[in-house]
């Protein structure tokens, strides 16, 4: 199998983030994926999540 696409990396990070990553996808990630792409997408997803929560709390409390 070739290197996972960006869409696959994003789906894997989101699935792992909410705890529903399948064993098959996890194996593909570890065998064919590059650590740096998962770290970068994970970092971006985390920042977006935090900004979303901060925005929602800001709207509710104002």
mmCIF file of the N, C-alpha and C atoms, coordinates in Angstrom:
data_MODEL
# 
_entry.id   MODEL 
# 
loop_
_atom_site.group_PDB 
_atom_site.id 
_atom_site.type_symbol 
_atom_site.label_atom_id 
_atom_site.label_alt_id 
_atom_site.label_comp_id 
_atom_site.label_asym_id 
_atom_site.label_entity_id 
_atom_site.label_seq_id 
_atom_site.pdbx_PDB_ins_code 
_atom_site.Cartn_x 
_atom_site.Cartn_y 
_atom_site.Cartn_z 
_atom_site.occupancy 
_atom_site.B_iso_or_equiv 
_atom_site.pdbx_formal_charge 
_atom_site.auth_seq_id 
_atom_site.auth_comp_id 
_atom_site.auth_asym_id 
_atom_site.auth_atom_id 
_atom_site.pdbx_PDB_model_num 
ATOM 1   N N  . UNK A 1 1  ? 0.850   -1.193 0.000  1.00 0.00 ? 1  UNK A N  1 
ATOM 2   C CA . UNK A 1 1  ? 0.000   0.000  0.000  1.00 0.00 ? 1  UNK A CA 1 
ATOM 3   C C  . UNK A 1 1  ? 0.884   1.241  0.000  1.00 0.00 ? 1  UNK A C  1 
ATOM 4   N N  . UNK A 1 2  ? 0.411   2.306  -0.633 1.00 0.00 ? 2  UNK A N  1 
ATOM 5   C CA . UNK A 1 2  ? 1.170   3.545  -0.684 1.00 0.00 ? 2  UNK A CA 1 
ATOM 6   C C  . UNK A 1 2  ? 0.927   4.379  0.566  1.00 0.00 ? 2  UNK A C  1 
ATOM 7   N N  . UNK A 1 3  ? 1.592   5.504  0.604  1.00 0.00 ? 3  UNK A N  1 
ATOM 8   C CA . UNK A 1 3  ? 1.462   6.427  1.722  1.00 0.00 ? 3  UNK A CA 1 
ATOM 9   C C  . UNK A 1 3  ? 0.008   6.904  1.829  1.00 0.00 ? 3  UNK A C  1 
ATOM 10  N N  . UNK A 1 4  ? -0.561  6.957  3.050  1.00 0.00 ? 4  UNK A N  1 
ATOM 11  C CA . UNK A 1 4  ? -1.947  7.411  3.208  1.00 0.00 ? 4  UNK A CA 1 
ATOM 12  C C  . UNK A 1 4  ? -2.129  8.854  2.734  1.00 0.00 ? 4  UNK A C  1 
ATOM 13  N N  . UNK A 1 5  ? -3.286  9.130  2.147  1.00 0.00 ? 5  UNK A N  1 
ATOM 14  C CA . UNK A 1 5  ? -3.588  10.485 1.668  1.00 0.00 ? 5  UNK A CA 1 
ATOM 15  C C  . UNK A 1 5  ? -3.859  11.415 2.854  1.00 0.00 ? 5  UNK A C  1 
ATOM 16  N N  . UNK A 1 6  ? -3.863  12.709 2.562  1.00 0.00 ? 6  UNK A N  1 
ATOM 17  C CA . UNK A 1 6  ? -4.141  13.701 3.599  1.00 0.00 ? 6  UNK A CA 1 
ATOM 18  C C  . UNK A 1 6  ? -5.535  13.480 4.188  1.00 0.00 ? 6  UNK A C  1 
ATOM 19  N N  . UNK A 1 7  ? -6.501  13.146 3.333  1.00 0.00 ? 7  UNK A N  1 
ATOM 20  C CA . UNK A 1 7  ? -7.860  12.883 3.817  1.00 0.00 ? 7  UNK A CA 1 
ATOM 21  C C  . UNK A 1 7  ? -7.878  11.697 4.783  1.00 0.00 ? 7  UNK A C  1 
ATOM 22  N N  . UNK A 1 8  ? -7.118  10.648 4.468  1.00 0.00 ? 8  UNK A N  1 
ATOM 23  C CA . UNK A 1 8  ? -7.037  9.485  5.361  1.00 0.00 ? 8  UNK A CA 1 
ATOM 24  C C  . UNK A 1 8  ? -6.418  9.882  6.705  1.00 0.00 ? 8  UNK A C  1 
ATOM 25  N N  . UNK A 1 9  ? -5.388  10.698 6.660  1.00 0.00 ? 9  UNK A N  1 
ATOM 26  C CA . UNK A 1 9  ? -4.729  11.144 7.894  1.00 0.00 ? 9  UNK A CA 1 
ATOM 27  C C  . UNK A 1 9  ? -5.707  11.944 8.748  1.00 0.00 ? 9  UNK A C  1 
ATOM 28  N N  . UNK A 1 10 ? -6.445  12.857 8.121  1.00 0.00 ? 10 UNK A N  1 
ATOM 29  C CA . UNK A 1 10 ? -7.417  13.669 8.855  1.00 0.00 ? 10 UNK A CA 1 
ATOM 30  C C  . UNK A 1 10 ? -8.498  12.784 9.475  1.00 0.00 ? 10 UNK A C  1 
ATOM 31  N N  . UNK A 1 11 ? -9.033  11.845 8.690  1.00 0.00 ? 11 UNK A N  1 
ATOM 32  C CA . UNK A 1 11 ? -10.053 10.930 9.219  1.00 0.00 ? 11 UNK A CA 1 
ATOM 33  C C  . UNK A 1 11 ? -9.510  10.109 10.378 1.00 0.00 ? 11 UNK A C  1 
ATOM 34  N N  . UNK A 1 12 ? -8.291  9.627  10.255 1.00 0.00 ? 12 UNK A N  1 
ATOM 35  C CA . UNK A 1 12 ? -7.690  8.822  11.312 1.00 0.00 ? 12 UNK A CA 1 
ATOM 36  C C  . UNK A 1 12 ? -7.489  9.617  12.592 1.00 0.00 ? 12 UNK A C  1 
ATOM 37  N N  . UNK A 1 13 ? -7.018  10.850 12.452 1.00 0.00 ? 13 UNK A N  1 
ATOM 38  C CA . UNK A 1 13 ? -6.801  11.701 13.633 1.00 0.00 ? 13 UNK A CA 1 
ATOM 39  C C  . UNK A 1 13 ? -8.125  12.003 14.314 1.00 0.00 ? 13 UNK A C  1 
ATOM 40  N N  . UNK A 1 14 ? -9.150  12.341 13.538 1.00 0.00 ? 14 UNK A N  1 
ATOM 41  C CA . UNK A 1 14 ? -10.457 12.630 14.132 1.00 0.00 ? 14 UNK A CA 1 
ATOM 42  C C  . UNK A 1 14 ? -11.068 11.392 14.782 1.00 0.00 ? 14 UNK A C  1 
ATOM 43  N N  . UNK A 1 15 ? -10.964 10.248 14.112 1.00 0.00 ? 15 UNK A N  1 
ATOM 44  C CA . UNK A 1 15 ? -11.505 9.007  14.679 1.00 0.00 ? 15 UNK A CA 1 
ATOM 45  C C  . UNK A 1 15 ? -10.768 8.630  15.959 1.00 0.00 ? 15 UNK A C  1 
ATOM 46  N N  . UNK A 1 16 ? -9.463  8.754  15.956 1.00 0.00 ? 16 UNK A N  1 
ATOM 47  C CA . UNK A 1 16 ? -8.693  8.438  17.160 1.00 0.00 ? 16 UNK A CA 1 
ATOM 48  C C  . UNK A 1 16 ? -9.005  9.429  18.273 1.00 0.00 ? 16 UNK A C  1 
ATOM 49  N N  . UNK A 1 17 ? -9.246  10.675 17.903 1.00 0.00 ? 17 UNK A N  1 
ATOM 50  C CA . UNK A 1 17 ? -9.551  11.704 18.895 1.00 0.00 ? 17 UNK A CA 1 
ATOM 51  C C  . UNK A 1 17 ? -10.844 11.448 19.643 1.00 0.00 ? 17 UNK A C  1 
ATOM 52  N N  . UNK A 1 18 ? -11.823 10.854 18.977 1.00 0.00 ? 18 UNK A N  1 
ATOM 53  C CA . UNK A 1 18 ? -13.084 10.563 19.666 1.00 0.00 ? 18 UNK A CA 1 
ATOM 54  C C  . UNK A 1 18 ? -13.178 9.098  20.102 1.00 0.00 ? 18 UNK A C  1 
ATOM 55  N N  . UNK A 1 19 ? -12.116 8.344  19.835 1.00 0.00 ? 19 UNK A N  1 
ATOM 56  C CA . UNK A 1 19 ? -12.035 6.977  20.349 1.00 0.00 ? 19 UNK A CA 1 
ATOM 57  C C  . UNK A 1 19 ? -12.722 5.916  19.528 1.00 0.00 ? 19 UNK A C  1 
ATOM 58  N N  . UNK A 1 20 ? -12.890 6.125  18.228 1.00 0.00 ? 20 UNK A N  1 
ATOM 59  C CA . UNK A 1 20 ? -13.564 5.123  17.398 1.00 0.00 ? 20 UNK A CA 1 
ATOM 60  C C  . UNK A 1 20 ? -12.682 4.606  16.258 1.00 0.00 ? 20 UNK A C  1 
ATOM 61  N N  . UNK A 1 21 ? -11.390 4.720  16.407 1.00 0.00 ? 21 UNK A N  1 
ATOM 62  C CA . UNK A 1 21 ? -10.460 4.263  15.370 1.00 0.00 ? 21 UNK A CA 1 
ATOM 63  C C  . UNK A 1 21 ? -10.527 2.736  15.258 1.00 0.00 ? 21 UNK A C  1 
ATOM 64  N N  . UNK A 1 22 ? -10.689 2.227  14.052 1.00 0.00 ? 22 UNK A N  1 
ATOM 65  C CA . UNK A 1 22 ? -10.738 0.779  13.853 1.00 0.00 ? 22 UNK A CA 1 
ATOM 66  C C  . UNK A 1 22 ? -9.328  0.206  13.894 1.00 0.00 ? 22 UNK A C  1 
ATOM 67  N N  . UNK A 1 23 ? -9.234  -1.045 14.250 1.00 0.00 ? 23 UNK A N  1 
ATOM 68  C CA . UNK A 1 23 ? -7.932  -1.707 14.319 1.00 0.00 ? 23 UNK A CA 1 
ATOM 69  C C  . UNK A 1 23 ? -7.275  -1.755 12.941 1.00 0.00 ? 23 UNK A C  1 
ATOM 70  N N  . UNK A 1 24 ? -8.077  -1.967 11.905 1.00 0.00 ? 24 UNK A N  1 
ATOM 71  C CA . UNK A 1 24 ? -7.552  -2.019 10.531 1.00 0.00 ? 24 UNK A CA 1 
ATOM 72  C C  . UNK A 1 24 ? -6.893  -0.691 10.162 1.00 0.00 ? 24 UNK A C  1 
ATOM 73  N N  . UNK A 1 25 ? -7.589  0.424  10.418 1.00 0.00 ? 25 UNK A N  1 
ATOM 74  C CA . UNK A 1 25 ? -7.032  1.741  10.099 1.00 0.00 ? 25 UNK A CA 1 
ATOM 75  C C  . UNK A 1 25 ? -5.808  2.052  10.953 1.00 0.00 ? 25 UNK A C  1 
ATOM 76  N N  . UNK A 1 26 ? -5.830  1.644  12.197 1.00 0.00 ? 26 UNK A N  1 
ATOM 77  C CA . UNK A 1 26 ? -4.682  1.875  13.077 1.00 0.00 ? 26 UNK A CA 1 
ATOM 78  C C  . UNK A 1 26 ? -3.454  1.155  12.542 1.00 0.00 ? 26 UNK A C  1 
ATOM 79  N N  . UNK A 1 27 ? -3.642  -0.075 12.078 1.00 0.00 ? 27 UNK A N  1 
ATOM 80  C CA . UNK A 1 27 ? -2.530  -0.836 11.513 1.00 0.00 ? 27 UNK A CA 1 
ATOM 81  C C  . UNK A 1 27 ? -1.987  -0.170 10.250 1.00 0.00 ? 27 UNK A C  1 
ATOM 82  N N  . UNK A 1 28 ? -2.877  0.323  9.394  1.00 0.00 ? 28 UNK A N  1 
ATOM 83  C CA . UNK A 1 28 ? -2.448  1.027  8.185  1.00 0.00 ? 28 UNK A CA 1 
ATOM 84  C C  . UNK A 1 28 ? -1.653  2.280  8.568  1.00 0.00 ? 28 UNK A C  1 
ATOM 85  N N  . UNK A 1 29 ? -2.153  3.008  9.572  1.00 0.00 ? 29 UNK A N  1 
ATOM 86  C CA . UNK A 1 29 ? -1.465  4.220  10.017 1.00 0.00 ? 29 UNK A CA 1 
ATOM 87  C C  . UNK A 1 29 ? -0.051  3.921  10.488 1.00 0.00 ? 29 UNK A C  1 
ATOM 88  N N  . UNK A 1 30 ? 0.111   2.880  11.292 1.00 0.00 ? 30 UNK A N  1 
ATOM 89  C CA . UNK A 1 30 ? 1.425   2.565  11.851 1.00 0.00 ? 30 UNK A CA 1 
ATOM 90  C C  . UNK A 1 30 ? 2.362   1.955  10.823 1.00 0.00 ? 30 UNK A C  1 
ATOM 91  N N  . UNK A 1 31 ? 1.836   1.223  9.851  1.00 0.00 ? 31 UNK A N  1 
ATOM 92  C CA . UNK A 1 31 ? 2.691   0.567  8.871  1.00 0.00 ? 31 UNK A CA 1 
ATOM 93  C C  . UNK A 1 31 ? 3.083   1.476  7.715  1.00 0.00 ? 31 UNK A C  1 
ATOM 94  N N  . UNK A 1 32 ? 2.178   2.376  7.303  1.00 0.00 ? 32 UNK A N  1 
ATOM 95  C CA . UNK A 1 32 ? 2.423   3.141  6.081  1.00 0.00 ? 32 UNK A CA 1 
ATOM 96  C C  . UNK A 1 32 ? 2.460   4.652  6.284  1.00 0.00 ? 32 UNK A C  1 
ATOM 97  N N  . UNK A 1 33 ? 2.007   5.126  7.404  1.00 0.00 ? 33 UNK A N  1 
ATOM 98  C CA . UNK A 1 33 ? 1.942   6.569  7.619  1.00 0.00 ? 33 UNK A CA 1 
ATOM 99  C C  . UNK A 1 33 ? 3.233   7.129  8.174  1.00 0.00 ? 33 UNK A C  1 
ATOM 100 N N  . UNK A 1 34 ? 3.395   8.438  8.022  1.00 0.00 ? 34 UNK A N  1 
ATOM 101 C CA . UNK A 1 34 ? 4.567   9.095  8.595  1.00 0.00 ? 34 UNK A CA 1 
ATOM 102 C C  . UNK A 1 34 ? 4.134   9.836  9.861  1.00 0.00 ? 34 UNK A C  1 
ATOM 103 N N  . UNK A 1 35 ? 4.947   9.732  10.880 1.00 0.00 ? 35 UNK A N  1 
ATOM 104 C CA . UNK A 1 35 ? 4.636   10.325 12.175 1.00 0.00 ? 35 UNK A CA 1 
ATOM 105 C C  . UNK A 1 35 ? 4.409   11.827 12.054 1.00 0.00 ? 35 UNK A C  1 
ATOM 106 N N  . UNK A 1 36 ? 5.222   12.499 11.267 1.00 0.00 ? 36 UNK A N  1 
ATOM 107 C CA . UNK A 1 36 ? 5.121   13.961 11.177 1.00 0.00 ? 36 UNK A CA 1 
ATOM 108 C C  . UNK A 1 36 ? 3.758   14.410 10.646 1.00 0.00 ? 36 UNK A C  1 
ATOM 109 N N  . UNK A 1 37 ? 3.211   13.714 9.665  1.00 0.00 ? 37 UNK A N  1 
ATOM 110 C CA . UNK A 1 37 ? 1.909   14.128 9.133  1.00 0.00 ? 37 UNK A CA 1 
ATOM 111 C C  . UNK A 1 37 ? 0.807   13.970 10.183 1.00 0.00 ? 37 UNK A C  1 
ATOM 112 N N  . UNK A 1 38 ? 0.865   12.893 10.967 1.00 0.00 ? 38 UNK A N  1 
ATOM 113 C CA . UNK A 1 38 ? -0.141  12.698 12.010 1.00 0.00 ? 38 UNK A CA 1 
ATOM 114 C C  . UNK A 1 38 ? 0.021   13.725 13.136 1.00 0.00 ? 38 UNK A C  1 
ATOM 115 N N  . UNK A 1 39 ? 1.257   14.058 13.470 1.00 0.00 ? 39 UNK A N  1 
ATOM 116 C CA . UNK A 1 39 ? 1.496   15.065 14.509 1.00 0.00 ? 39 UNK A CA 1 
ATOM 117 C C  . UNK A 1 39 ? 0.999   16.444 14.074 1.00 0.00 ? 39 UNK A C  1 
ATOM 118 N N  . UNK A 1 40 ? 1.271   16.807 12.835 1.00 0.00 ? 40 UNK A N  1 
ATOM 119 C CA . UNK A 1 40 ? 0.848   18.120 12.343 1.00 0.00 ? 40 UNK A CA 1 
ATOM 120 C C  . UNK A 1 40 ? -0.675  18.210 12.289 1.00 0.00 ? 40 UNK A C  1 
ATOM 121 N N  . UNK A 1 41 ? -1.322  17.202 11.721 1.00 0.00 ? 41 UNK A N  1 
ATOM 122 C CA . UNK A 1 41 ? -2.788  17.207 11.645 1.00 0.00 ? 41 UNK A CA 1 
ATOM 123 C C  . UNK A 1 41 ? -3.392  17.154 13.050 1.00 0.00 ? 41 UNK A C  1 
ATOM 124 N N  . UNK A 1 42 ? -2.803  16.375 13.944 1.00 0.00 ? 42 UNK A N  1 
ATOM 125 C CA . UNK A 1 42 ? -3.280  16.312 15.325 1.00 0.00 ? 42 UNK A CA 1 
ATOM 126 C C  . UNK A 1 42 ? -3.152  17.640 16.043 1.00 0.00 ? 42 UNK A C  1 
ATOM 127 N N  . UNK A 1 43 ? -2.036  18.326 15.831 1.00 0.00 ? 43 UNK A N  1 
ATOM 128 C CA . UNK A 1 43 ? -1.833  19.636 16.448 1.00 0.00 ? 43 UNK A CA 1 
ATOM 129 C C  . UNK A 1 43 ? -2.856  20.643 15.921 1.00 0.00 ? 43 UNK A C  1 
ATOM 130 N N  . UNK A 1 44 ? -3.057  20.667 14.616 1.00 0.00 ? 44 UNK A N  1 
ATOM 131 C CA . UNK A 1 44 ? -4.036  21.587 14.022 1.00 0.00 ? 44 UNK A CA 1 
ATOM 132 C C  . UNK A 1 44 ? -5.445  21.278 14.528 1.00 0.00 ? 44 UNK A C  1 
ATOM 133 N N  . UNK A 1 45 ? -5.798  19.999 14.608 1.00 0.00 ? 45 UNK A N  1 
ATOM 134 C CA . UNK A 1 45 ? -7.125  19.608 15.105 1.00 0.00 ? 45 UNK A CA 1 
ATOM 135 C C  . UNK A 1 45 ? -7.303  20.038 16.564 1.00 0.00 ? 45 UNK A C  1 
ATOM 136 N N  . UNK A 1 46 ? -6.254  19.897 17.359 1.00 0.00 ? 46 UNK A N  1 
ATOM 137 C CA . UNK A 1 46 ? -6.327  20.294 18.770 1.00 0.00 ? 46 UNK A CA 1 
ATOM 138 C C  . UNK A 1 46 ? -6.510  21.799 18.909 1.00 0.00 ? 46 UNK A C  1 
ATOM 139 N N  . UNK A 1 47 ? -5.759  22.569 18.140 1.00 0.00 ? 47 UNK A N  1 
ATOM 140 C CA . UNK A 1 47 ? -5.886  24.036 18.186 1.00 0.00 ? 47 UNK A CA 1 
ATOM 141 C C  . UNK A 1 47 ? -7.284  24.462 17.748 1.00 0.00 ? 47 UNK A C  1 
ATOM 142 N N  . UNK A 1 48 ? -7.795  23.869 16.672 1.00 0.00 ? 48 UNK A N  1 
ATOM 143 C CA . UNK A 1 48 ? -9.145  24.202 16.216 1.00 0.00 ? 48 UNK A CA 1 
ATOM 144 C C  . UNK A 1 48 ? -10.196 23.840 17.259 1.00 0.00 ? 48 UNK A C  1 
ATOM 145 N N  . UNK A 1 49 ? -10.027 22.691 17.921 1.00 0.00 ? 49 UNK A N  1 
ATOM 146 C CA . UNK A 1 49 ? -10.957 22.277 18.971 1.00 0.00 ? 49 UNK A CA 1 
ATOM 147 C C  . UNK A 1 49 ? -10.947 23.284 20.127 1.00 0.00 ? 49 UNK A C  1 
ATOM 148 N N  . UNK A 1 50 ? -9.765  23.677 20.565 1.00 0.00 ? 50 UNK A N  1 
ATOM 149 C CA . UNK A 1 50 ? -9.656  24.630 21.672 1.00 0.00 ? 50 UNK A CA 1 
ATOM 150 C C  . UNK A 1 50 ? -10.263 25.974 21.286 1.00 0.00 ? 50 UNK A C  1 
ATOM 151 N N  . UNK A 1 51 ? -9.971  26.447 20.076 1.00 0.00 ? 51 UNK A N  1 
ATOM 152 C CA . UNK A 1 51 ? -10.548 27.725 19.629 1.00 0.00 ? 51 UNK A CA 1 
ATOM 153 C C  . UNK A 1 51 ? -12.071 27.659 19.538 1.00 0.00 ? 51 UNK A C  1 
ATOM 154 N N  . UNK A 1 52 ? -12.597 26.527 19.111 1.00 0.00 ? 52 UNK A N  1 
ATOM 155 C CA . UNK A 1 52 ? -14.044 26.344 19.045 1.00 0.00 ? 52 UNK A CA 1 
ATOM 156 C C  . UNK A 1 52 ? -14.661 26.400 20.433 1.00 0.00 ? 52 UNK A C  1 
ATOM 157 N N  . UNK A 1 53 ? -14.073 25.693 21.386 1.00 0.00 ? 53 UNK A N  1 
ATOM 158 C CA . UNK A 1 53 ? -14.589 25.692 22.767 1.00 0.00 ? 53 UNK A CA 1 
ATOM 159 C C  . UNK A 1 53 ? -14.517 27.094 23.367 1.00 0.00 ? 53 UNK A C  1 
ATOM 160 N N  . UNK A 1 54 ? -13.394 27.777 23.175 1.00 0.00 ? 54 UNK A N  1 
ATOM 161 C CA . UNK A 1 54 ? -13.247 29.136 23.705 1.00 0.00 ? 54 UNK A CA 1 
ATOM 162 C C  . UNK A 1 54 ? -14.292 30.059 23.085 1.00 0.00 ? 54 UNK A C  1 
ATOM 163 N N  . UNK A 1 55 ? -14.536 29.938 21.793 1.00 0.00 ? 55 UNK A N  1 
ATOM 164 C CA . UNK A 1 55 ? -15.536 30.780 21.123 1.00 0.00 ? 55 UNK A CA 1 
ATOM 165 C C  . UNK A 1 55 ? -16.939 30.511 21.649 1.00 0.00 ? 55 UNK A C  1 
ATOM 166 N N  . UNK A 1 56 ? -17.273 29.243 21.823 1.00 0.00 ? 56 UNK A N  1 
ATOM 167 C CA . UNK A 1 56 ? -18.603 28.894 22.345 1.00 0.00 ? 56 UNK A CA 1 
ATOM 168 C C  . UNK A 1 56 ? -18.790 29.427 23.757 1.00 0.00 ? 56 UNK A C  1 
ATOM 169 N N  . UNK A 1 57 ? -17.792 29.246 24.607 1.00 0.00 ? 57 UNK A N  1 
ATOM 170 C CA . UNK A 1 57 ? -17.885 29.750 25.992 1.00 0.00 ? 57 UNK A CA 1 
ATOM 171 C C  . UNK A 1 57 ? -17.977 31.265 25.994 1.00 0.00 ? 57 UNK A C  1 
ATOM 172 N N  . UNK A 1 58 ? -17.237 31.909 25.118 1.00 0.00 ? 58 UNK A N  1 
ATOM 173 C CA . UNK A 1 58 ? -17.283 33.372 25.012 1.00 0.00 ? 58 UNK A CA 1 
ATOM 174 C C  . UNK A 1 58 ? -18.679 33.851 24.627 1.00 0.00 ? 58 UNK A C  1 
ATOM 175 N N  . UNK A 1 59 ? -19.274 33.181 23.642 1.00 0.00 ? 59 UNK A N  1 
ATOM 176 C CA . UNK A 1 59 ? -20.617 33.554 23.205 1.00 0.00 ? 59 UNK A CA 1 
ATOM 177 C C  . UNK A 1 59 ? -21.648 33.337 24.301 1.00 0.00 ? 59 UNK A C  1 
ATOM 178 N N  . UNK A 1 60 ? -21.525 32.243 25.023 1.00 0.00 ? 60 UNK A N  1 
ATOM 179 C CA . UNK A 1 60 ? -22.505 31.928 26.066 1.00 0.00 ? 60 UNK A CA 1 
ATOM 180 C C  . UNK A 1 60 ? -22.392 32.877 27.247 1.00 0.00 ? 60 UNK A C  1 
ATOM 181 N N  . UNK A 1 61 ? -21.171 33.247 27.613 1.00 0.00 ? 61 UNK A N  1 
ATOM 182 C CA . UNK A 1 61 ? -20.987 34.080 28.785 1.00 0.00 ? 61 UNK A CA 1 
ATOM 183 C C  . UNK A 1 61 ? -21.110 35.591 28.505 1.00 0.00 ? 61 UNK A C  1 
ATOM 184 N N  . UNK A 1 62 ? -21.222 35.975 27.262 1.00 0.00 ? 62 UNK A N  1 
ATOM 185 C CA . UNK A 1 62 ? -21.326 37.414 26.976 1.00 0.00 ? 62 UNK A CA 1 
ATOM 186 C C  . UNK A 1 62 ? -22.764 37.883 26.889 1.00 0.00 ? 62 UNK A C  1 
# 
